[in-house]
Amino acid sequence: MMTTGSEPRTEQKRTIEKLLNDEQVLVHINPQCQGVMIPNHLFDNRTVTLRLSRFFKGALTTDAEKISAELLFGQDYFSCQIPWNSIWGASSIRGEEFIWAAAAPDEILEMVLAHKEERRAASRHGSDHSYGPGRSSRPNPGHLRRVK
């Protein structure tokens, strides 16, 4: 599901909080946004994916401005601050994917739009398998890094 920048942050917050009722959720963030607090070594990435769960040992809270989470990086916990405006996407363990275009880096939007066009072209040709053997039906997010 792709949304536009006109969607209120309250809807984004509600969506992520609903996803947090499951075991875990992957939250995709733009680390260049003001107010993001993550380990320094992650700031060089154009996008960062954080795994969040209410079942993790570290605390996790949400408020009107941000998600606060104590996340384990290697052997050390770090107090992450993730403002809502830095979150461009979320993925559930059930395969649901959400994108908030207003926060997405340009190359992410280009990738999503290209993938959407590929799917449209495949459906016009009557094939849902246009990706070939061994390839996923999802774009290869090689530039995304999953962080526990």
N, C-alpha and C positions, 0 to 999 in steps of 0.2 A: 504494500500500500504506500503510495507516494502522496505527500501532502504539500501544500504550498506554504509560503511564508505568511500567508494571511491567517493560518490556523493559530488560535490562541495557545500560549504555552500551557494553559491549564489542561488542554486536551492531550498534549504531549506528556505532561506529568501523569495524567490519569492512565494513559496507555502504558507507560513504563511501570507505574505502580501495579497495574493489573498483571503485567508480565512478571513482575517480581513475586507474585503469588505462586508461580511455578518454582521449580527447583533453582533455576538460574536464568539470566538473560545476558546477552552480549550487547553492550552499549558502545556505539561507534561515535567517537568524539573528534572534534577539531582542536588539537592542543594549542593552537595559536590564539584561540579566543581568550579574552580578558577574564581573569578569575579562575582559570583552570589550574589546579594544583595536582600534579602527578610527579613521579620521580624524574629528576633532571634528564636522565638518559633517554626519555621518551619524547622530549620536546622537539627533537630534530625530525621526527616523523610528521608527515603531512596529515596523517590520520592515525588514531590509536583505538584499539578495541579492548575494552575492559570487561571482564566477566564479573557480574554482580549477583549476589544471592543473599537473601535474608537468613539462609542456613549456614553461611560461612561463619567462622569464629569471630572475625572482626565486626565491629558495629556498622550498621547501614541505616541512614536516615534520609528522608526527603523533606524539603520545605518549599516554600513558594519560589525560592531563588536557585536552589541547587540540590544535588545529591551529595551527601557526605558519606564516605565509605573508608573503612580501615581495610586495605587490601594487602595481601602478601605478595611481595616481589622478591623472588629468591628465598632468603631466610628471614627477611625483615619486613615488618608491616610499615605501611606508609599511609598517612591521612590524606586521602584524595578528596578534592573539592571539584565537583563537576557541575558547572552552571548549566541550566537548561538550554541556554542559547548556544552552547558548545556541542550539544548532542545532535548529530545529523542522522542517526539511524539506530535501530535496535533490532535484534534477532532473537526469537524465542526458541526454546528447545523443541517446539512443535513445528518449526520451520516457517513461522510467520515472520515477515520482514516489514519494517516500517522505515520510511525515509522522510525526514523533515528538510525540505529543500533549502530553506533559508539559512541553515547552518552548514550545509554540505559544501566541501571544497569543490571547485569547478571540475577537477578531473573525476571526482566521484559522480557528479551529475552527468558528465559526458559518458562514463561507463554505464550508468543505469539507463540512460536514454538509448545508447547503442544496443544494450541487451534487449530493451523493450522493442526496438525496431527489428532485431533479429528474430524475436519471438513472433512479431506480427508477420514478417516475411515467411517464416516457417508455417504459420497457420494458413496463410494465403495459398501456399503450395501444398497444403493438405498433409504436412508432416510435422509431428511434434519432436522428431529426432534429428534435427538439422545440425546437431553438434558433433555427430560422428561417434564411433565406438570409443569408449574409455573417457569421453569428455562429459563433464557435468552440464546440466541444463542451466546452471547458474554461472555468471561470469567469474573468471578466475581473479579473486581479490588478492593477487600476489603482493600488493603493496600494503595490505592490512596486516597488522600484527596482533595476535591474540595474547593478552596479558592476563595472568591469573592474579 
